[in-house]
């Protein structure tokens, strides 16, 4: 970590694209106090931090490493290592998440320190406060994302979490992992400060109080604090409705935002207008090279097991949205080549195939959190009512009310519905990690998709449901402790 951060200090303000204030050439190192002189400079710095936010690595990992995807007929070997359930301290995905996150966190902390010396003129205080609030909310989000992947148990405050980075570390300083309790306390403090300073009440593309509420809802659910999680989710559901069939279909072409609480906007000509080859890009290019049709060179296809679950009852708009009409679908496939299940959850917009806004929080997730809270409280009928509410919307007609004989059945049904609803959004691995034991659910691929790779299942108790601390980080930080099993 100390070597990584010393490099970051030198390259801190090379943000990619639009921040002219960061590109000013000055003698010596471009320090934060030299780059940020005005509130306008501060706002440009915040824009640079927004530009670092991306979720394609998480989408790719959750989709490839579980039972959402299968290797496509047009594959040239992409993702085979991850699909084979290989995960070690040298794995690229672990390094991408860890290193990229700490680069951003260090940049945020540099800007926050520099902001303390910025003179705030009359009429600028609200803009200044809002910029600081945005930075702290993003810092909280990144710490929670890191914790999601690198701690063994979200519900254990004494378990090792990640490095809680709220200051600028010294060049020769070894930084240990903090406990989950310490990390969550810092996240909570950042979110409280952010909520007090934000000017935006609600915004789908900028940090707002609704973003903070959504993050608090997800974090509380992951920690098993379901009373709090249910309250946060209910607050959001009062303001963001569940999309109907037409709205849901159009949401994935970026022409409807009915249930989007927060998303990362993607536009032609921006930093992410490119193939997503390790550093962010078009979300749809995680599955295909050209477009989301059979002629668009799809190298990853929907898994047969996910397709079977979606196709179990006729009329589900999610099947119509997720599977392109050019797909080849066999009623009785015997090998992976019998099918051509072309995924089109990210078909593209602005005349750019495969490029879509990335949805980080939406109402459906809040409904699932309420269902989890009901199941946790052994209110099985309440959990069933929430699942029916979503299914009514996705089928466009009233669906049967499920019945669950136990909490395990309820959690299994919630996981099954989350698999359908949140496919290819970066949730599946995380969901099995946190709820798999309660639901008796593990990764379970169809034999058609996995036999050739000898990777058909992975128990929810396997150590690979926690990311390894990257070897490169451990090599330069003697205080870091590796996760069990690696």
C-alpha positions, 0 to 999 in steps of 0.5 A: 500500500505505501508504494502504491500511495507514493505513486498516487501522490505523484499522479494524483491529479491526472484524472482523465478528461475534462478537469482543466484545473488539474492539468495546469503545469507548474514547477515541481509536483502539482500539489492539491493546495496548488490545484484547488484555489476556488470553489469552482476548482473544487467542483471540477475536482468533484467532477473528476471523482465522479468520472472515476465511478464505474461498476463494470468490473463488479458486473463482470465478476458477479455475472461470470463467476456465478450462474448468470452467464455461460461461455458463448459460441463466439468466445475466444477464451474471454473470462474462461479463468474466472468462469472456471471458478479460479480466484487467487491473490494474483487474480486481476479482478481482485486487484482492479477492485482494490487498487482502483478504489484506493486510488480514488479514495486517496484522491478524495482525501487529497481534495478534502484536505485542499478544500480546507484552505479554499476561501469561500465567498459570499454566495458560494457556501452552499456550493462548497458544502455540496461539493464536500458532501458529495466527496464524503458520500462517494468515499462512504460508497467506495468503502462499503463496496470494498467491504462487500468484496473483501470481508468474510462476514458483513454481520460481524463487526469484529471481522477484518474489513478493509483499510479505512482511508480517511486521511492521507497516509505517509509514504512509508506507512504500513496500513492494517485492515480495520474491523468491519465495525470501524469501517462501518462507523466511518461510513456512517459518519461520512453519510451523516455529514454528507446528508447535512451538506447536500443541496440536492434532495434527489437526483438520478445522476448526482449524489443526493439524499436519496442516494444516501438512503439507498446506500444505508438500506443496502448496507443495513440489509447486508449487515442483517440490521433489517429493522433499519433496512426496512425503514430506509427502503420504505422511505424510498419506495414512497417516492420511486414506484416499481416500473410496469412492463413498458417502463421496465423494458424501456429502462434498459434502453435509457428512455425511462427512469421510473424506478432509478434512484441512482445511475452512472450516466454514460454518453458518446464521447465520454471516458467510458465510450469504449469496450469494457476491457478491464478499465470500464466501458460499455456495459454491453461489451462485457457480453459481446464485441459489436452489438447485442444480436446474434450477429454481434459476436456475443462471447458470453451468453445467458446461462441455460439455468437462468434462461430456464428460470425466466422461461418457467412462466409465460409473459415475464417482460424480463425474458423479452428484455434480456434475450434478443429475438435473434437468439437460437433457443432449443426446447431440448438442448443437449450441448452448449452449441444447441443454444444461442442465448444472446443477452441484450440487457445493455443494447445501447443508446445514443446510437452507440450499441452496448453503451447504457447508463449503469443502474446502481440503485433502483426501487426493485432492490428496495422491495427485495430488502423489505421482503428480506426484512419480513422473512428475517422477522418470520413474517412469511406472508409479508415476504410473499406479498412483496415478491408478488408485488414485483411479479405482478409488475413484471408479468403485467397481471396479477400473479399467484401469492406464494406461500412459504413454509419456513424462513429458508423457503422464503429466503430461497424465493427471494434469492431466486427472484433477485436472480431474475430481476437483478441479473447482470447488474452486479449482485449474484455473487454478493447475494449468495455470499450473504444469503446463500446459507439462509436460503440453502442456495449455492452456485448451480450451473446447468450441466450444459454450461459447465461440464467442459470446464469442470466448474458446475457448482460452488458451495455458499460456504466456500472461501471464494465467496470472499475476495483475496487481498491482492498479492501486490498490496500485501507485498508492499504493506506488511500490516495487511492480513490475507483472507482465509483460504488464500 
